[in-house]
Amino acid sequence: MPYRFGSKAELENYLKAHPTKKQTQKALIANSPAPAALSIPDDACHYDDHELRVLTVREMARIQSFPDQFVFRLKVTTGGNMRKFEVPQYTQVGNAVPPILGAALGSCLSRLL
């Protein structure tokens, strides 16, 4: 039976009463820098006051400066033993060098060489 909450405060109280061992989860703050190294969906929550949810792969890719037309392959998430054989999309985004940073480093190296 799913829980239903009448307000954000009721949900927050429920979550505080049922803690997890996940220490890195945090809500994003609009107009503030996002945390670095987001590689799994539970790392950050969308900051919209009306929608408590994890970020999509595309939202995380935008934070990392990937263009919207960039395509990530394989499954969105992978758990258990399959992580030995597959790299899910969330991990691909989180472990990638942001394209803007890669371009800046490439430009510096080009000038040096």
trRosetta pair geometry for C-beta under 8 A, 3 or more apart (Angstrom, degrees):
i j d omega theta_ij theta_ji phi_ij phi_ji
3 14 6.9 137 154 -152 157 161
5 8 7.7 87 132 -89 130 18
5 10 4.2 175 -159 94 97 114
5 11 4.3 60 180 -60 175 85
5 14 6.7 -112 -92 -3 124 140
6 10 5.4 79 46 -2 75 153
7 10 4.9 107 55 2 75 98
7 11 7.3 -138 99 1 47 86
8 11 5.7 -57 -155 39 37 112
8 12 6.2 38 149 -21 69 106
8 49 7.3 -55 -73 -176 158 76
8 52 7.2 142 -127 -42 93 127
9 12 5.5 -52 -145 37 33 113
9 13 6.3 35 155 -20 65 104
10 13 5.8 -53 -148 36 30 111
10 14 6.4 34 152 -21 63 106
11 14 5.6 -54 -149 35 32 114
11 15 6.3 30 154 -17 66 106
11 52 6.6 180 132 23 157 164
12 15 5.8 -55 -146 38 31 110
12 16 6.3 31 155 -19 65 106
13 16 5.7 -53 -146 36 31 112
13 17 6.4 26 155 -16 64 109
14 17 5.9 -63 -151 40 29 108
14 18 6.3 -9 161 13 66 113
15 18 6.2 -76 -139 57 28 87
15 19 7.7 72 161 -88 62 49
16 19 7.1 3 -162 -65 33 86
22 25 5.1 41 134 -13 118 113
22 42 6.0 -76 -149 147 152 132
24 42 7.9 94 78 115 95 89
24 43 5.7 -35 122 -134 114 72
25 42 5.5 -61 -89 161 113 82
25 43 6.5 -157 -102 -157 58 19
25 44 7.0 176 -150 -83 59 26
25 45 6.8 54 180 -28 98 98
26 35 6.6 91 59 -24 128 143
26 43 7.9 -22 30 160 74 58
26 44 6.0 -25 69 -115 68 72
26 45 7.2 -135 111 19 27 87
27 44 7.1 107 -128 -167 19 72
27 45 4.5 -40 -103 66 69 106
27 46 7.7 -24 -148 81 81 24
27 47 5.7 111 167 -103 93 67
28 32 7.5 -179 178 67 71 98
28 34 5.8 -20 -127 -115 115 87
28 35 7.9 -127 -100 3 79 86
28 44 5.4 54 -48 177 94 122
28 45 6.8 -151 3 77 76 51
28 46 6.6 -32 34 -143 114 25
28 47 4.2 -92 84 -46 83 107
28 55 7.7 64 -20 -63 135 121
29 32 4.0 17 88 31 106 134
29 47 5.9 141 -104 -119 17 141
30 47 5.0 -174 -44 112 78 148
34 38 7.2 -42 153 -27 120 132
34 44 7.1 9 -161 -123 101 170
34 63 4.6 -40 48 -150 164 127
35 38 6.6 110 85 -58 90 94
35 43 7.3 -137 80 156 127 109
35 44 6.4 179 37 -77 113 125
37 43 7.8 -141 113 -153 67 154
37 94 6.0 59 -171 -174 49 96
38 43 4.6 180 -137 88 77 146
38 44 5.7 -46 -116 2 127 119
38 55 7.2 9 170 53 149 143
38 60 5.2 -137 106 -141 129 113
38 63 6.7 38 28 84 140 146
38 64 7.8 -130 50 -54 102 104
38 90 7.9 -87 139 -173 81 90
38 93 7.3 -27 93 113 90 106
38 94 5.0 -124 96 -106 45 102
39 43 6.7 93 37 -38 50 146
39 90 6.1 103 171 140 43 85
39 91 5.1 43 -176 -118 98 55
39 93 7.3 176 -118 78 54 73
39 94 2.5 -166 -90 104 67 159
39 95 5.9 58 -115 -42 124 76
40 43 5.5 120 64 -31 70 98
40 77 7.7 71 -147 -125 78 107
40 90 5.5 79 -119 132 33 137
40 91 7.1 18 -73 -72 68 76
40 94 7.0 -27 -22 -22 46 162
41 54 4.2 59 169 155 95 150
41 55 6.9 -160 -145 58 68 66
41 77 6.5 -51 -13 -80 121 129
41 90 5.5 -87 -47 -108 72 154
42 54 6.2 -60 -86 -107 38 134
43 94 7.5 123 -3 -108 158 138
44 54 7.3 109 82 -147 51 70
44 55 5.7 18 85 -11 99 121
44 60 8.0 143 50 -97 119 97
45 52 6.2 -11 -176 -160 130 70
45 53 6.7 141 -156 77 82 25
45 54 6.1 -69 -108 -95 58 46
45 55 7.5 -179 -141 -31 16 77
46 51 6.0 -23 93 103 134 98
46 52 7.4 176 59 -141 89 25
46 53 5.2 10 17 65 121 78
46 54 7.2 98 -19 155 86 7
46 55 5.9 137 -66 -80 80 66
46 59 7.3 -34 -95 170 100 169
48 51 4.2 13 91 45 126 97
55 59 4.2 -128 -168 88 99 126
55 60 5.0 117 120 -53 130 86
55 63 7.7 -9 -170 -13 160 132
56 59 4.7 99 51 5 77 100
56 60 7.1 -144 92 -1 42 85
57 60 5.8 -59 -151 40 31 109
57 61 6.2 34 150 -23 66 108
57 72 6.2 -120 166 47 135 148
57 76 5.9 -125 -41 -140 132 92
57 89 4.6 -5 -127 129 145 126
57 90 5.9 -111 -101 -76 88 64
57 93 6.1 172 -160 -24 78 144
58 61 5.5 -52 -146 35 32 115
58 62 6.6 37 153 -22 64 100
58 68 7.1 37 -159 -134 108 77
59 62 5.7 -49 -151 30 33 113
59 63 6.8 37 149 -19 62 100
60 63 5.6 -49 -155 31 37 115
60 64 6.5 28 149 -11 66 108
60 90 6.7 57 52 -135 164 72
60 93 4.8 94 115 129 113 150
60 94 6.9 -37 168 -63 134 79
61 64 5.6 -62 -150 45 35 108
61 66 3.9 -57 178 52 96 130
61 68 7.9 124 104 -105 123 43
61 70 6.6 -160 -178 72 138 120
61 72 7.2 -142 -80 -33 136 127
61 93 5.0 -100 -79 -124 73 126
62 65 7.5 45 -175 -79 33 20
62 66 6.8 -82 -72 55 31 77
62 68 7.3 16 -84 -79 96 79
64 93 5.7 -175 4 -176 152 87
64 94 7.8 -139 -70 -92 139 31
64 96 6.2 75 174 76 148 111
64 98 4.6 -151 -177 -106 71 88
64 99 7.5 89 135 5 84 79
65 98 4.6 72 33 -177 115 105
65 99 5.1 -138 108 51 102 87
65 100 4.1 -75 169 -8 166 108
65 101 7.5 141 41 -5 146 78
66 70 4.5 -91 177 42 109 149
66 93 7.1 -89 -11 -128 144 94
66 96 7.6 44 -65 95 117 154
66 98 7.7 -117 -44 -145 68 65
66 99 5.9 116 -95 -8 51 124
67 70 5.2 117 64 -24 74 97
67 99 7.3 -35 -16 48 79 167
72 89 4.2 99 127 -134 136 99
72 92 5.2 155 -147 82 116 144
72 93 6.6 -44 -91 -52 151 91
73 89 7.7 176 67 -86 25 89
73 92 7.9 120 47 -70 63 167
74 78 7.6 -36 153 -40 118 128
74 86 5.5 162 -165 -165 137 103
74 87 6.4 112 53 70 163 60
74 88 6.3 -132 115 -116 116 37
74 89 6.4 -175 77 -50 83 74
74 92 7.6 140 47 -35 116 134
75 78 5.3 110 73 -62 129 92
75 86 6.3 33 27 160 108 145
75 88 5.3 -50 88 -119 84 87
75 89 6.9 -128 106 -9 37 91
76 88 6.2 18 125 -171 25 106
76 89 5.0 -41 -128 34 44 122
76 90 6.7 55 170 -27 65 92
77 88 4.8 42 -129 -161 25 157
77 89 7.6 -64 -54 41 44 83
77 90 5.9 16 -90 7 77 125
78 82 4.7 -115 -177 106 110 113
78 83 5.4 153 111 -80 105 66
78 86 4.6 172 -95 89 170 120
78 87 7.7 -140 29 -147 138 5
78 88 4.2 -169 6 -56 90 110
79 82 6.7 51 68 46 35 105
79 83 6.7 -14 -150 -40 18 106
80 83 6.8 162 76 -3 31 94
81 84 5.9 -30 -180 10 61 115
81 85 7.9 30 139 3 72 103
82 85 5.8 -71 -161 48 54 99
82 86 5.2 -6 159 25 93 116
83 86 6.7 -75 -112 62 29 75
83 88 7.6 -48 -110 -12 81 102
87 91 5.3 -120 -173 89 79 124
87 92 5.6 102 134 -65 108 86
87 95 7.9 -77 -167 36 124 142
88 91 5.0 91 61 12 75 103
88 92 7.1 -132 104 -9 38 89
89 92 5.4 -51 -145 32 35 116
89 93 6.5 32 158 -16 67 103
90 93 6.0 -57 -154 37 30 109
90 94 6.2 20 155 -12 66 114
91 94 5.7 -59 -138 45 32 107
91 95 5.7 15 168 -7 69 116
92 95 6.6 -66 -137 45 18 97
92 96 6.2 32 159 -42 58 110
93 96 5.9 -55 -151 14 25 118
97 101 5.7 -120 172 85 88 114
97 102 4.8 104 117 -65 119 102
97 105 7.9 -56 174 21 140 142
98 101 4.4 81 67 10 92 107
98 102 6.8 -164 89 -9 45 87
99 102 5.4 -54 -142 38 33 114
99 103 6.2 35 159 -20 67 104
100 103 5.9 -52 -149 35 30 111
100 104 6.5 29 152 -18 63 106
101 104 5.7 -56 -148 37 33 110
101 105 6.2 30 156 -16 67 107
102 105 5.9 -56 -145 39 29 108
102 106 6.1 31 156 -20 64 109
103 106 5.7 -55 -145 38 29 113
103 107 6.3 33 154 -22 63 106
104 107 5.7 -52 -149 34 30 113
104 108 6.6 30 153 -18 63 104
105 108 5.7 -54 -150 36 33 111
105 109 6.3 31 154 -16 66 107
106 109 5.8 -56 -145 39 31 110
106 110 6.2 36 154 -24 65 106
107 110 5.6 -52 -148 33 29 115
107 111 6.6 27 155 -17 62 104
108 111 6.0 -57 -152 35 31 108
108 112 6.4 27 152 -17 65 109
109 112 5.6 -57 -146 38 34 112
109 113 6.1 21 160 -11 69 110
110 113 6.2 -62 -143 42 26 101
